[in-house]
Amino acid sequence: VTVTADQVAADLRDLLAEITGRDELRAIPSATALFGGGVGLDSLAGTLLLRQVQRRYGVDVAAEDLNLDSLATLGTLAAFIAGRM
Amino acid sequence: VASTAAGTSLIKCVVWDIDNTLLDGIYLESGEQPPPPNTVLLGVVRELAGRGVLQAVASKNPPEAAGYVAQLAGLVFAATECGWDAKPDALGRIAARLGVVDAEMAFVDDDMLERAEVAASLPGVLVLTPEDAADAASWPRFSPPVVTAEARHRGELYDDPSADVPRLHELSVRTHQLNSVGEPLTEEELGSMLSSTGHEVTTVRLADDFGDDGLVGAAIGVRVTAAQQAELTVPLVMMSCRALGRGTLDALLAWLCRSAAAAGAARIQVPCRLTERNVPFRMALVAAGFRAEPGSGSPDGRVLFSRPLAGDLPAMPDYVVSPGRP
């Protein structure tokens, strides 16, 4: 089964909304930054997100991406995951 | 009833009891929610502190009780004696630490026996009931002629950081998810860092509507000197899991960046040992703009995360209270 980055991004929006309790995150563009302005991910929410990603896709982002550059935006994270499945 | 010494010298230090004095209730018997403050007496504490009169606590309670009251009062006590020693002994240690003599001290306690004990052992000390103390701010002995800005800060300057050593040691042993290196430090190592001029130890205390967690985290930095002010290195950052999800680590990292920049450093670096458990710590580092330098990994698994201190620095949340806020 191949999963596209767009499909992963759709999943990630739902995960983000569930983790943060903010429904409006279901509609964010792919270019939205995950840290700082934008989603404003903190260390707890970010860790929970990566755990769900590992559970769902088998991709250990923290182990493969030292600088967590893949967490720059929703789109970069989706592409990183899709590229490793 | 304890007698009140008829002294005339100015009071330089007031030592307060906590249970049924600064708090309307007993700290250890109040279950999940600590008792509310005695707002009248906390008002007196703040007023006197504002005049440069040192405020201290002597209480038969764990140290957390003093931290809780300090948070309620919004100030740092110049000295705290929490334990089960006799009150005269506690007052003696406070006097020695703050450099005041008996005749310059007042002691406030609701317990008649405690007052009697202090009055008998330390006849120079002005011994007061909480009811007496409510009026104390209007008495001449509590009114220094001139209030200087420096005097207002004396409470903070007198605060004794060595009291934090046991808790810092505990944090270095017990924190994993929010710990940069995951290696315990002994009380001796921490004590020497706290007293050394080469290290700068930043501590974080956390209180919110649900209660007071006391000291939840710390960072140990190598002080920026004029000779090598290019980079501030922070060999240890640690934070209790209780603080996870409450923005505390992010606030500490923002504080480190901003105070290093204010001290003239161009760069800040945090050696971080990558473990499966401290992903949240790495996440906070990255969120604060830190990046690992390519090839900076060392054989012991430490990777050097750093960031420049020019341009946009991480924002300090407005709920952070600190002396010399950068």
Chai-1 contact restraints between the chains, C-beta under 6 A:
chainA,res_idxA,chainB,res_idxB,connection_type,confidence,min_distance_angstrom,max_distance_angstrom,comment,restraint_id
A,F35,B,A287,contact,1.0,0.0,6.0,A-B,restraint_1
A,S43,B,P280,contact,1.0,0.0,6.0,A-B,restraint_2
A,S43,B,M283,contact,1.0,0.0,6.0,A-B,restraint_3
A,S43,B,A284,contact,1.0,0.0,6.0,A-B,restraint_4
A,L44,B,L244,contact,1.0,0.0,6.0,A-B,restraint_5
A,L44,B,G245,contact,1.0,0.0,6.0,A-B,restraint_6
A,G46,B,M283,contact,1.0,0.0,6.0,A-B,restraint_7
A,T47,B,V279,contact,1.0,0.0,6.0,A-B,restraint_8
A,T47,B,P280,contact,1.0,0.0,6.0,A-B,restraint_9
A,T47,B,M283,contact,1.0,0.0,6.0,A-B,restraint_10
A,A62,B,V279,contact,1.0,0.0,6.0,A-B,restraint_11
A,L66,B,A292,contact,1.0,0.0,6.0,A-B,restraint_12
A,N67,B,R291,contact,1.0,0.0,6.0,A-B,restraint_13
A,N67,B,A292,contact,1.0,0.0,6.0,A-B,restraint_14
A,L68,B,V286,contact,1.0,0.0,6.0,A-B,restraint_15
